[in-house]
Amino acid sequence: MKSSTKPFASRAFAAVGVAAALSLTACDKADAAAAPPAAADKAATAKAPTAVKVVTPRGEQASASEEVTGTLFPAQGLQVGFEVGGRLESVRAQKGQAVKKGDVLAQLNPEIVDAQVAGAEAAVAAAEAGASMAKDAAERSEKLSAGGGISEQQHRSASSTAAQAQAQVLAAKAQLAQARAARRRHDLKAPFTGTLIESPDQTGATVAPGTPLFTLEQLDTLVFRTTVPESSRALLKPGVKVRVVSLGGGAATDEAVVRTILPSADPNTRRVPVEIAVPNADGRFVAHTLARAMLKLGELRDAQVIPLTAVSSSNGDHVLVVDDGALRRVDVQVLERRDREVVVLAASVLQQVVDYPTPALTPGTRVSVK
């Protein structure tokens, strides 16, 4: 029995093995049949063009520009004090107040100077009375001399006395003018229209001549002071409008004007000082703060304006344009950078410029426009 069972078992196991082999072969063929479509899908995906967003530039007249930083100064700024000494009697204008030229800012106690004026006026009156009497005496002596009533020497003496009396009148009037001038200087007046930045907080103090009490600044126009390279001096013209932007507050204007280009460079930096008048009637700019200006250099040229996000600076400023379904690199010269835009100069008119180019986008890449 045992000898007859073993061959049968062997044949059964062999049959099972053949069936398993046939089953595995069928699975492999099925997998092999399913593989080609997946590979075909990957190949198709790899060959599909990359979708990109493009922008259309707009034309504009522009020139080369240079961005510089500097400080905004008041058009006029002065520390004001009395020309004479005395006790501060009153303060007529306060810190932060706008004043006009000639407005009284403060006054000194005038008691002493008023007495001096009164004394000078009395001296003038006395001198004029004496001069009048001397003049009458000289006129009488002239008549008497003509009739032989007095000698020529007496007549000359009377005439000299009259002239001396007239000179005393002039001296007395000069003293009166000086006293009145000192009285006027007891009233401190604004030398120009502006805003008070500093002023005394209290009265009663004795001030010396020339002691600064007020700081007055003219803020309706500010002066932006900066420097440019010597090579840019010949390209920068007075009277040209420029854009000025405050670095801290964000205020901006396109109405600033180049006022002065000095013919002498700064001895330390070797750069040429430039002054720009910045209108500030509405007070949008703050004096003594930093600002940025975009100086226009040279003549206007045909340029194009594109978003700042469309320019790539890798290996030089350039843009990518879609040309016949593929990317092409175009080198550009940046003339001006704005908040969200940039003005560029290219060899030809730009069309279909790629916005937000990525490092994966290279010249020659096949793309499609979104």
C-alpha positions, 0 to 999 in steps of 0.5 A: 500500500505504501509503495502505491501511494507515494507515486500518486502523491508525487503526481498530485504535488506536481500538478499543484505546482504546475497550476501555481506556475501557470497562475503566476505567469498569468499574473505577470502577463496581466501586470505587464499588460497594465504597465504600458498605459501608466508609462504612457501617462507619465510620458504624456505628462512630461511632454505637456506644456507648463502653464504660465501667467503673462502680462502685457507691458504698457509704453511710457516716456522715461529716462535713466534714474538713480535712487538716492536717500537724504534728509528733509530740512526746513526751507528756513530755520532760525533760532531767535532771541532778543538783541538787547538784554532785559527781563522777559515780560510776556510770551505771545506765541507758543510752541507748535504755533504758526506765525506770520512775518512781523508777529510779536513772539515775546516782550521784555519789560520796557520800563527802563527803555521807556524812560530812556526814550522820554529823556532823549525826547526831552533832550531833542526839545531842549536842543531845538529850543537852543538852536532856535534862539541861536538862529535868531541871534545870528540873523540879528547879528547879520543885520547889525553887521550890515549896518555897521552896528557890530563888528564882523568878528561878533557876527561870525561868533553868532553864526558859529553859535547857531551852527553849533546849536543845530549840531546839538539838535542832530546829536539829540535826535540821534540819541532819540533814534537809538533809544527808540530802536532799543525800545522796538527791540524789546518786542521780539518779532518773527523774521519770516512766516513759519512754525515755532518748534521751541519757545520759553515755558515761563516768563520772569527770567533775565535774558542776555542779548542774543540768547536763543529763546525760540526756534522758527522753521518754515515748513511749507517747503522742505529741502531734500539734501543728498549727493550724487556721483560725479558721473551723474552731475552732467545728466541731472538738470535743475528744474526737473521734477522728481519723486520723493518718498518719506522712508518713515511715514510713507508720504510721497510727491511727484512735484519735487523739483531739483533746485541746486546742483553744487559745482563742488564735491564733498571733500569726504565722499567725493560726491556732488551735493544736490538740493531738491525743493519738496512742496509741503503745504499740507504738512504730509512730510516731517522735517529732519527725517529721511527720504528717498528720491528718484532722480531722472538722468538724461533725456526721455526715451521710449520705455515699458512698464511691467510688474516688479514681479516679472523681472528676474535679476539672476545673471543680470536683469531680464524677463522671460517672454512667450515666443511661439509657445516657448520661453525666450530671455530678453535682457532689460535695463531698469530705469526706475523702480516703483512700489509695484512696478518697474520701468525698463528699457529693452531692445524691442517691444515686449509682449507676453511677459511671464509674471512670477517666473520660477527657477524651473522656467528656463529659455526654450521651455514649452509653455502654455498661457493661462 
